[in-house]
């Protein structure tokens, strides 16, 4: 599995565990909802900054979002 797909899967799982919608996550991470959707589908290559913002919004470590 490619890194964008791994990240997307882990973001989706963490978001569901947190009981957040994509819109809520996007707001907390200061991103557009469509960008969060693209990330979860594995169709975007996020920056390190984006990964850090997502991790903070989901209250997880960045490494948790990148684990296989």
PADRENTOR-834331 format. One record per atom (N, C-alpha, C): residue number from 1; y, x, z negated. Coordinates in nm, 2 decimals. Atoms other than C-alpha are relative to their C-alpha. Layout:
<rs>
R num     c2     c1     c3
R NUM      Y      X      Z
...
</rs>
This chain:
<rs>
R num     c2     c1     c3
R   1  -0.12   0.08   0.00
R   1   0.00   0.00   0.00
R   1   0.12   0.09   0.00
R   2  -0.13  -0.08  -0.01
R   2   0.35   0.13   0.09
R   2   0.09  -0.03  -0.12
R   3  -0.08   0.01   0.12
R   3   0.61   0.19  -0.18
R   3   0.09  -0.13   0.00
R   4  -0.07   0.12   0.01
R   4   0.83  -0.11  -0.08
R   4  -0.08  -0.12  -0.04
R   5   0.09   0.11   0.04
R   5   0.53  -0.34  -0.11
R   5  -0.04   0.01  -0.14
R   6   0.03  -0.01   0.15
R   6   0.44  -0.20  -0.45
R   6   0.11  -0.04  -0.08
R   7  -0.12   0.04   0.07
R   7   0.79  -0.24  -0.57
R   7   0.02  -0.15   0.00
R   8  -0.02   0.14  -0.01
R   8   0.81  -0.59  -0.44
R   8  -0.10  -0.08  -0.08
R   9   0.11   0.07   0.09
R   9   0.48  -0.70  -0.61
R   9   0.04   0.02  -0.14
R  10  -0.03  -0.03   0.14
R  10   0.59  -0.54  -0.94
R  10   0.13  -0.08  -0.04
R  11  -0.12   0.08   0.04
R  11   0.94  -0.70  -0.93
R  11  -0.03  -0.15  -0.01
R  12   0.04   0.14   0.00
R  12   0.79  -1.04  -0.85
R  12  -0.08  -0.03  -0.13
R  13   0.08   0.02   0.12
R  13   0.54  -1.01  -1.14
R  13   0.09   0.01  -0.12
R  14  -0.08  -0.01   0.12
R  14   0.80  -0.89  -1.39
R  14   0.10  -0.11   0.00
R  15  -0.09   0.11   0.00
R  15   1.04  -1.16  -1.28
R  15  -0.07  -0.13  -0.05
R  16   0.08   0.12   0.04
R  16   0.77  -1.43  -1.33
R  16  -0.03   0.01  -0.15
R  17   0.03  -0.02   0.14
R  17   0.68  -1.28  -1.67
R  17   0.13  -0.03  -0.08
R  18  -0.13   0.02   0.07
R  18   1.05  -1.30  -1.77
R  18   0.05  -0.15   0.02
R  19  -0.04   0.14  -0.02
R  19   1.07  -1.66  -1.65
R  19   0.13  -0.02   0.08
R  20  -0.13   0.00  -0.07
R  20   1.35  -1.59  -1.41
R  20  -0.02  -0.04   0.15
R  21   0.00   0.03  -0.15
R  21   1.43  -1.73  -1.06
R  21   0.05   0.13   0.07
R  22  -0.06  -0.11  -0.08
R  22   1.53  -1.49  -0.78
R  22   0.15  -0.01  -0.02
R  23  -0.15   0.02   0.02
R  23   1.88  -1.63  -0.82
R  23   0.04   0.06  -0.13
R  24  -0.04  -0.06   0.13
R  24   1.89  -1.54  -1.19
R  24  -0.01   0.15   0.00
R  25   0.02  -0.15   0.00
R  25   1.75  -1.19  -1.13
R  25   0.11   0.06   0.08
R  26  -0.10  -0.05  -0.08
R  26   2.00  -1.14  -0.85
R  26   0.14   0.01  -0.08
R  27  -0.12   0.00   0.08
R  27   2.29  -1.24  -1.08
R  27   0.00   0.11  -0.11
R  28   0.01  -0.10   0.11
R  28   2.17  -1.02  -1.37
R  28   0.01   0.14   0.06
R  29   0.00  -0.14  -0.06
R  29   2.12  -0.72  -1.13
R  29   0.12   0.02   0.09
R  30  -0.12  -0.01  -0.09
R  30   2.45  -0.79  -0.94
R  30  -0.04   0.03   0.14
R  31   0.05  -0.01  -0.14
R  31   2.27  -0.83  -0.61
R  31   0.00  -0.14   0.06
R  32   0.02   0.13  -0.07
R  32   2.24  -1.10  -0.35
R  32  -0.14  -0.05  -0.01
R  33   0.13   0.06   0.01
R  33   1.95  -1.34  -0.38
R  33  -0.09   0.04   0.12
R  34   0.07  -0.04  -0.12
R  34   1.85  -1.26  -0.02
R  34  -0.05   0.14  -0.01
R  35   0.04  -0.14   0.02
R  35   1.83  -0.89  -0.11
R  35  -0.12   0.00  -0.09
R  36   0.11   0.01   0.09
R  36   1.60  -0.97  -0.40
R  36  -0.12  -0.05   0.07
R  37   0.11   0.06  -0.08
R  37   1.39  -1.19  -0.17
R  37  -0.06   0.11   0.09
R  38   0.05  -0.10  -0.09
R  38   1.36  -0.91   0.08
R  38  -0.08   0.11  -0.07
R  39   0.07  -0.10   0.08
R  39   1.26  -0.66  -0.19
R  39  -0.13  -0.05  -0.04
R  40   0.13   0.06   0.05
R  40   0.99  -0.89  -0.32
R  40  -0.10  -0.01   0.12
R  41   0.09   0.01  -0.11
R  41   0.85  -0.93   0.03
R  41  -0.04   0.14   0.06
R  42   0.03  -0.13  -0.05
R  42   0.85  -0.55   0.08
R  42   0.06   0.04   0.13
R  43  -0.06  -0.02  -0.13
R  43   1.08  -0.56   0.38
R  43   0.13   0.09  -0.01
R  44  -0.12  -0.08   0.02
R  44   1.37  -0.35   0.23
R  44  -0.04   0.13  -0.08
R  45   0.02  -0.12   0.07
R  45   1.38   0.01   0.11
R  45   0.11   0.01  -0.10
R  46  -0.11   0.00   0.10
R  46   1.58   0.00  -0.22
R  46   0.04   0.14  -0.03
R  47  -0.05  -0.13   0.05
R  47   1.80   0.28  -0.34
R  47  -0.05   0.01  -0.15
R  48   0.03  -0.02   0.14
R  48   1.74   0.44  -0.68
R  48   0.08  -0.08  -0.09
R  49  -0.09   0.08   0.08
R  49   2.04   0.26  -0.81
R  49  -0.05  -0.15   0.00
R  50   0.05   0.14   0.00
R  50   1.89  -0.08  -0.70
R  50  -0.12  -0.01  -0.09
R  51   0.12   0.01   0.09
R  51   1.56   0.00  -0.88
R  51   0.05   0.00  -0.14
R  52  -0.05   0.00   0.13
R  52   1.75   0.09  -1.19
R  52   0.06  -0.13  -0.05
R  53  -0.07   0.13   0.03
R  53   1.96  -0.23  -1.18
R  53  -0.11  -0.11  -0.02
R  54   0.10   0.10   0.01
R  54   1.65  -0.44  -1.13
R  54  -0.08   0.02  -0.13
R  55   0.08  -0.03   0.12
R  55   1.46  -0.27  -1.41
R  55   0.08  -0.04  -0.12
R  56  -0.09   0.04   0.11
R  56   1.76  -0.32  -1.65
R  56   0.00  -0.15  -0.01
R  57   0.00   0.15   0.00
R  57   1.78  -0.69  -1.55
R  57  -0.13  -0.06  -0.05
R  58   0.13   0.06   0.04
R  58   1.41  -0.74  -1.61
R  58  -0.05   0.06  -0.13
R  59   0.03  -0.06   0.13
R  59   1.41  -0.53  -1.93
R  59  -0.13   0.07   0.01
R  60   0.12  -0.09  -0.02
R  60   1.14  -0.29  -1.80
R  60   0.05   0.13   0.04
R  61  -0.04  -0.14  -0.05
R  61   1.14   0.08  -1.71
R  61  -0.01   0.00   0.15
R  62   0.01  -0.02  -0.15
R  62   1.20   0.18  -1.35
R  62  -0.14   0.04   0.04
R  63   0.13  -0.05  -0.03
R  63   0.86   0.35  -1.36
R  63  -0.10  -0.12   0.01
R  64   0.09   0.12   0.00
R  64   0.69   0.01  -1.43
R  64   0.01  -0.07   0.13
R  65  -0.02   0.06  -0.13
R  65   0.84  -0.12  -1.11
R  65  -0.06   0.08   0.12
R  66   0.06  -0.09  -0.11
R  66   0.69   0.17  -0.91
R  66  -0.15   0.03  -0.02
R  67   0.14  -0.03   0.02
R  67   0.34   0.18  -1.05
R  67  -0.09  -0.07   0.09
R  68   0.10   0.06  -0.09
R  68   0.04   0.11  -0.83
R  68  -0.09  -0.10  -0.07
</rs>
